[in-house]
């Protein structure tokens, strides 16, 4: 492309993106669903109770994951980097979990540099803004390389940047962030014979893999691999780019693969049988009328859960263009096949259920609705080709127009036949836009650029309706409860007795450790331990009941003291001898749990159990005590702790801790953090083995005397 075209392209997409995000520019709002955080949950509801006694109004209850997962995780990553440490360990959820293995935290994403240039809220905002901006520019470059006209490229780029998939996942800051690199990767494959494009290929893969979503990255890599085979690209050069990307991204995928071997997903085995795991057949209607079943942002969604997984709307006119390019020779053929195959495995077809029936590793835990990314990318490319071939294939356009028109008529019949008032209302605009499309077609020589305005209007209306823009003061505000917890001597963990208080992961943002967590990948042992704590029995034959969200509300569990839960948050008064009320602010009460064990202790009883299952059953069958249950015999005697013996924490950090021990005999030190093989210990600078203790936790042996013990995660 000529330099002037590059400049005009940049100006166009910067202007277009600025218009979409006008609330940031004009009002200082943030593209973050923090209104749901302060509107749904305590203690933030209490902060704004004077102004909003019934809670802060929130736009879209469906979007809470960004403030419960992506933003807290990224905050921990950035804080780790800023402290001069690699983001390797997360001590704030569960009983500790590898952070480097959490691809959704994007610990090694190069664009994290933004958080060193701006404040955290501003950097996150920039991260969200660049998604449609770069998505559009990259797809434009790819389509232009296919010798399409600039008008066709613009239509395809707008459709991809602001289509259903991109909009529905925009505020996550990871899913769309991952997908946006796919067109650049395809462009590099097309031009791989040039040496610099080997570098572009490697870098685009690095960005794709580290951007924050493994499933989307996997789909895009599969598409790219098939594309390279179909295009008969130079594999000798591709191998160089792949090798470079493989090495550079090993810091991400090696910890991930290692952690997957420990992960359970026990509660997710039968997810595929639940409505909404696949795209319901009736939700194909949303390609024509995105809000046929209502919209969560207007509180009238009545379809199968959940709207965000099912929306692939690219605009009704681009849909007509896309259908008119189906199975044309060349590039449209590849994307037509990709579209059909994606729909085949996304809808509840006999082919789609095979990975789940046969429990195929990896595939059996991937929700197929995420294939919408391939569907929307394919439709965007096809829409550009459909527009390009308008003159040469006018009959195709008219035929596609009538197909979509027939779909609209059928939806009107259904809406009136079943008296669906919401559907009737939300069919008006798609019908009007379709009519405007045929008017444009008749007058296209005069209104040539009118189609772009029509498409932008359609997609922006859809995007603005779904996407929340919230005041900056809602972005993780502090509260008296949070400030109080942060002033206390650490380490300790908290729990809540109500899901409306500090939902899992959110305390992480404030540097407060919790036994709860919200993560699609969790350690199997922790899942079993927490389930045993909640159920009061270690039954390995039953499901745990957890599915991504791990909460604990049972105060009476004999396992709770081992989790170092020192403070319990409630919404009602509790009268128990082991709970002391220390604070109330608004609706939230904070109680000190006096039975909590310290984070580290010397075991006075050693017991050997041959299997992990037996270890947990023994632990839950007895009263809480300073026991050390190991799975192999150790050279430590079970003798009472003598006066003067003890262990204390000298220093505690995210990736390590230092202890000082004073003992009369060799002792087993129990550290109530999750065991992980990457923890390395030294006693007075001399390496010593780390072992698993009490089914879940970490232990090591110290000799008699006074010693300095260090543990580092690496």
N, C-alpha and C positions, 0 to 999 in steps of 0.2 A: 504494500500500500504506500501511496505517496505520503510525504510528511504532512501536507496540508490536511489530508484525510484523517491522519492520526489526531491532529489538533482538533478538527471539527468533531471527531468521534468522542474525544475526551470532554470537550465542552458540552456536547449534547447529553452525554450520560451523567456528567456532574450536575448539569441543570435539572435533568429528569429526576435524579436521586434527591437533589435538594428540594424539589417540589414534593416528593413523596414524604420526606422527613421535615416538612415545613414546621412542624410543632417543635422540633429541636431548635431550628434556626430562629423562629419568631417568639417562642414561649419558654425556651429553656427546658422543656420536658425531656425525659429520657425514654428510649424505646425498650423499657424494662417493665415487666408485669409486677412491679413492686406494690401496686395498688392491691393486688390479691394478698400479698404478704401482710400488709398493715390492715387490710380489711377483713381477713379471715382468722388471723392468729394472734394470740397473746405471746409476749407482753406488748406487742406493737399496737394492738387495739386499744390498750390502756393509755398509751402515749397520746393518742388522738381522741380519747373518749370525751374530753371536754367539748371538742368541736363536732365530733360524730359519735353520739351516744350509742348508736346502733352499729357502729363500725364504719370505716371508710368505704364509700362506694367503689366498687371495682368493675372493670369493664368485661373481663373475660376469665371466668372461673376455671376454664380448661387449661389455661397457661399458668402453671405454678412451678413446673420443673426448672425453669431457668433460675428462679430464686431459691429453689430447694436443692439444686444439684450443681449446675454449671457455674454459677457465679461464686458460691462458697468454695468450690473446688479450685477455681481459677485464683481466687484470693489467696488460698493457701500456697498454691504454686508460686505466685508472684512474691509473696512474703518470703518464701524459702529462697528464691533467687536473690532477692534484695538483701537477705541476711548473709549471703555469700555461700549458701549451701545448695546442693542439687535437691530438687523436690523428689525425695525418695520414699518418705514414710509419712502417713497421715495418722496421727495419734488421736484425732478428734472424733472419729466415728467408730462404731463397734468397740473393740478393745485395741484398736490399732490395725491398720491395713496398708499394704504397699501403695504409695501415691504414684510412683513411676509406672505402675501397671495400669493405672486408671487413665485410659486413653481419652475419656470424656473430659478429664481435667486439662488435657492438652499441655502437659508439662514441658514438652520440647518443641512446641510450635513456634517457628521463627517470628510470627507476628506478635508474640508476647512482648516484643520490644516496645510496643505501644504503651504498655503499662509502666515503662520507665520514662516515657516522654510526657505522659499526662497523669492526672489523678485517676484512681481506679474507675469511678463512674464515667469519667470522660473517655478513658481508654476503651471501656466496654462499649460505649456508644459508638465510637469510631469503628470498632470491630464489627458492630452490627451494620453500620452504614456502608462499609466497603463490600458487603456481601452482594447486594444487587448491582452495585457499581462495577465490581470486577466480573461478576457473572455475565453481565451484559457485554462488557468489553471483550472478554475472552471468547464468548460465543460469536460475537461479531467477527473477530479475527478469524476464527475457524471457518465460518460460512463464507467470508470474503475470499479465503484461500481456495474455496470450491468454485470460485469465479461467479458467484452470485452478485446481483446488483446490490448497491448500498441500501436501497429501499427494502429489499427482501431480507438482507442481513439485519437491519434495524428491527423489523417485525419479529424475526426469530429471537433476537437478543432481548427485546422487551418481554416477549412471552416467557422466556426462560428466567429472566431476572425477577419478574414480578408475578409469575404464575403461581398456581395453588401450592405446589410443594415448597417453593422458596418462601412464600409468605407464611404458610402455616408453621414452618420451623425457623423462621427468621430470628425470633427473640432468643432462641436457644444458644446462638453464637457458636455452634459446633456443627450441626447437621448441614445447614446451607453453606457454612464456611468450608466444609469438606467438599460438598458437591460442586462448588464454583470452580474448582481446579480441573474438573473433567474436560471441558472444552479445550483448555490449554494443552492438556496431555494429548488429546486427539490431534490437535494442530501439530504438536511436536512429532507425532508418529507420521503424519503426512509429509513432513519436511525433514525427516530424520537423516537424509543423506548429507545435509549440512552439519558440520561439526558442532556449531553452536547449539543446534537443536538437540543434540545428545545431552548437553548441559540443561537445556530447557526441560527435556523429558525427565531427567533425574530430579531436578528441582520441583517440578510439578508433582511428581510422585511423593517426594519428601513432604511437601505442603499438604497433599491429600491425606497421607498416612498420619501425620501429626496434628491435623487440624481439630480432631476431637470426636470422630465417630467411626468406629471400626466397621460397622455394617455398611454404611454408605460408601466408605473407602473400598470395601471388598467388592461391592456391586460395580463401582466405577472402574476398578482394576480389571474385573472380568469383562466388562464392556470394551475397555481399551485393548485387552488381549485378543478378544474376538475381532475387533476392528483391525488390529495389526495383521492378523492372519488373513482376513478378508481383503485387505489392501495389499497383501504380499509385501509388507514393509521389509526393510533390510534388518534381519534379525541379528546380524553381527554387530551392528551399531546399537540396536535396542538392548542387546545383552550388556553392553558397556554401561548404558544409562541405568538399566535395572540393577546391575551389580553395585554401582555407585549409590543408588537410592537405598538398596538393601543394607549397605554398610552404614550409611548415614542415619537410617531410621532404626537401626538395631537397638538403640537406647530406649526405644518405645516398644517394639514388638517382642523383644526378648523377655523383659519383665512381664509383659502381658501374657505371653504363652506360659511362662512359669507359673503365674498366678492362676491361670485357667485350670491348671492341674489340681489346684486346691479348692477351686470354686464349686459350689453345690448346685445352685438353681434348683434346689429340691422342690420348692413349692411351685415351680413353673413347668413341670413335666407335662401336664394336661392343658396348658394354656390354649393350645390350638383348637380345643373343643369348645372354647368360649366364643360367643358371638362377638364379632369385631376383630378376631385374630386375622381373618382373611377379609378382603374387601367384599361386603355383601353385594349380591347381584343387583339389588335395587339401587345401590348407591352409584351405579354407573350414571344415574340421572344427574349427579353432581357435575359431570363433565359439561352438561348443558346448562343447568341451573344450580349453581353452587350451594344455594340456600333453600333448595327444594324441601329439605327436612328441617329448615330453620337454621339458626346460627347461635352458638353459645354466647357470643358477645351481646345478643339481644335477648338472651334468656328464653328463647323459644325453640331450642333444638329438641326434636322429638325422635330422632332417628337412633340407630344402633350406635353405641359408644365405640370410638370417639371420632368426632368431626375432623380433628386435625390429621388423623391417620388416613382419612378417606378422600381428602380434597386434592384433586389434581386439575382443577379448573385452569385453563390457559386463556380464557376468553372465548366467546362464542364464535366470533369471526375467525380468529386464528384456528379454531377447531375445524371450521369449514375448509380453510386453506390446507390444514394438515391432512384431512381425509381425502382431499383432492390429489395429494401427492403420494398416497399409499401405493407401495409396490411399483413406483416408477423405477426405471433402471438406474444404476449408479448408487450414490450415497443414500437416496431415499429408500432403496431396497434394504440396505443394512439396517437402517433405523426402523423400517416397517417390521422387519423380522424381530428386532429387539423389543418393539412395542407389543407385538402379538405374544411373544414368549413371556414378557413381564406380566401381561394381563393373565396369561394362562396359569402362572404360578402365584399370582396375587389374588385371584378369585378362587372360591372354594370348589375347584375342579378336582377330578380324580388324580390328576398329576400333582396338584399342589399339596395334597395331604400325604403323599408318599414319604417325604423326609421325616414327618412327624409320626407316622404309623410305624416306620422301621427305625426310629430314633437315630437317624444318621447324625454323627457327631457334628457339632457346630451348626449345621443347617437346621436342626430340630429346635434350636432356641432363638432363631432369627424370625422376627415377625415379618411375614411376607408383604404387609402393606407398605413397608419401606421401599419396595420395588417401585413405588410411585416416582422415585427420583429418576429411574430409567424411563418410565412412561412419559414424564414431563419433558425430559431432555429430548426424547425421540419426537414427541409432538412439536416441540419448539423448532427442531431442525426441519421437520416435515412442513410446518407452517411456512417457513421461509421458502422452501422449494415449491409449495403450493402457490404462493404469491408470485414467485419467479416464473412459473409456467402458466400463468393466467392467460396469456395471449396464445400460447401454443396448445394448451389443453383447456379451452373454455368449457367444453362439455363436462369435463371432470369437476370443475367448480360448480356448475349448475347441478350436477348429480349429487355432489356432496352437500350443497345447499339444501336440496330437497330432503336428503336423509336427515340432516339436523332439524330441518323444519318439521318433518314427520315426528321426530323425537319430541319436539316442543308440543305438537298437537296431542300426542299420546299423554304427555305429562299434564296438559290442561284437562284432558278427559279424566285422568285419574284424580286430579285435584278437585274437580267438580263432582265426580262420581262419589268420592268418599268425603266430600265436604271439608277439604283440607284448606282452611282459610289461610294459614301461614304459607302453604305451598302456592296458593293462588296469588297471594301478594308478591311472593318472591319469583314468580314466573313473568311478571309484567316487564321488568327490565330486560331479561334475556330475549323476550319476544320483540321488544322495541329495538334492541340492538341488532337482532337478526334482520328486522325490516330495514333498519338503517343501512345494513350491509348490502342489501340488494339495491337500494337507492344509490349507494356509492358505486356499486358495480355498473349500474346503468350510466352514471355520470363520472366514471373514474378518470376520464381524460381531463376533466375540469377540476375535479376534487381529488387529485392524485394523492396528496398527503393527508387527506381527510381520514383515511383508514387508520393511520398511525394515531391521530387524535382520538378516534373512536376506541381503539384498542387500549390506549393509555387511560382513557376515562373509565372503561370497563374494569380494568385490572386495579387501578388505583382506588376506585370505589370499593371493590372487594377487599383490597389490602387494608385500607383505612378502617373498614368496618371490623376487621378481625384483630388488628394489631393495637395493643395498648401503648399509649404515650403518657407517662406519669410524671408528676412533679418531682424535682430532685430531692425534696425533703422526705420522700417516701423510701428512698434508697437505703435500706438497712439502717434505720435510725437507732440510736441508743435508747436505753430505758434505765430506770433505777434498778430493776432486777438484774439486768445484764451488767451494769456497772458494779453492782455489789458482788456478783459472782466473780468478776474479773479482779476484784481487790483481795480475794481470799488466797491463802497460801496454796500453791499447786504442787503436785498434780492431784486431781480428784476428778470424778465423773459425776454427771447428773442424769436424771431420768425424769419423765413427766407421767402423770397418771391420766392424762387427757390428751387426745390427738390435736386439740386446739391450742396447745402450748408448745412453743418452740419445735415445729415439725422437724423430723430428722434432717441432719446436715446443716441446718441454719445456725446452730450454735457455733459451728466451725468458723463462720465468718468473724465471730468475736473472740476466737481463741479459747473456747470453752469445750471441754471434752464431754462426750455423751456416749451412752451405751447403745443408742439407737443409730440408724442409718438408712439411707435411701439410695440403693445402688443395684443395677441389674446384675452385677457380678459381686458376690459376697463369699467369704471363706465358708466352706461347708461345716467346719468344726464350730465356727462361731454361730452359724445358723442353728446347729443342733444344740449348742450350749444355751442359747437364748430361748429356744423353744422348750427345752427341759426346764429352764427357770420359770417360764410362763405356765407350763402345763403341770409342773410338779412331778414329772416322771420322764425318764430317759428312755423313750420308746423309739427304737431305730426302725421299726417296721411301719411307722405311720409318717405321713407328710407333716412338715413343720407348721404349715399354715401361712408361712411368709411368702410374699411374692414381690420382690424388689424393695418393699417398704418394711423395715424391721423396727418394731416398736415394742416396748416393755412397760406394762402397767401393774404387774403383780408385785406387791410390796412384801408379801409373806414368804417368798421363795428363799430356800436355804442356800441357793446359789448367788443371791444378790450381793451378799457381803464380799464375795470373791471378785465382783466386778468393780470394786472400789467406788460404788455409788455413795457419795457423801451427802449430796443434796437432792431432794425430791421436790418437784414443782407440782402444785395442785390448783384446782379452781374451787375447792371446798375445804373446810376445816377438817383436820384429821386428829383424832385423839388416840395416841398409841404411846406406850412407854419408851419405844425405841425411836420416836420421831419428835424433834424439838423445833417448834416454830421460831424462825429467826427473822422473818421479813414478810410483809404483805404490801404489795403495790397494785392498786386497782383490783382486778379479779384474781391475780396470781399470788399464791402463797408459796413461800420457800421454807422447806423443813430440812433440818439437819438429821441425817440418818445415822444414828449412833452405833449401829452394828457393823458399819462399813469397815472392812479390813484396810490397813495402809497399803499403799501401792507396792511396797516391798516388805517382805518379812522373812525370818528364819524359820524353817520347818522344824517342828519338834517331833513330828511323827513321819516316818518314811514308809511308804507302802508301794509294793510293786504289783502292777496288774498287766497281764499279758496282752490285752487288747484295749484300744481306745474306748470301745463301748463299755467295757467293764470299769474303766477308770471313771467315766462319767456317771455310771450307775452307782458306784461306791460313793462318789462325791455327793450325789443328791440324796443318798440314803442316810446320811449322818448329819449331825448338827455341825454348823460352821466351826472349823477349827484350823489351827495353823499347820495343816497337813501338806505333805508333798507326795503326790501320787505319780510315780514314774512308770514307764513302760519297759524299762530294762533295769537290772540290778545296778546299784551304785555303791561306792565305798563310803557310805555315810551311815552312822548308827542312829537309831531312833532313841534319843535321850532328851529329857526335858531341857528347856532353855534355862541356863543358869543366870544368876544375877550378874550384871555387867556385860552380858552378851547382847548384841543388837546390830542392826543395820539401818543406815539412814541415807537419804538422797542428798548428795552434795550439789549436783547440778542436773537440771532436766531440760532437754531441748527436743525439737521435733525429731531429729535423727539420732539422738543418743542420750545417754544419762551416765552420771558418775555416782558411785556409791562408796561408803566407808563402812567396813565391817569390823567388828570386834567379837571374836569367838574363842572359847576354850577348847573346842573340838572342831573337826572338819564339819562344815554345815552346808545344807542345801539352801541357797537363797532363792526364794520364789518372787518373781516379778510379775505383777498382774497386768501384763501387756501380752497381746497375742504372740505366740511363738512364730518365728519365721526364720528359715535357713540362712537368710542374709544378715541376721544379727551376729556380730562378732564381739567376743568378750576378751578382756585381759585383766589379770590380777597382778597388780604392781608391774604392769607393762608386759607380762608374760601371757601369751595366748592361752585361753582355756576354753573347753567345749561348752556350747550352749545346748540345752536340751528342752524338750517339751515336758511340762509339769501340769498336773491337774487337768488333763485332757486338752486344755486350750492354751495355757500360759507358758511363760518363759522361766527357765531355771538354770542355775549354774552352781558348781561346788567351790567353796572357798576353804582354804586350810585354816588351822587354828592361828590366832594372832590378830593383829590389826592390819588391814589391807585396804588399798585403793583399787576399786573395781571400775572399769569403764566398759560400756557397751556402745557400739556404733553400728548403725545400719548402713550397709554399702553393698 
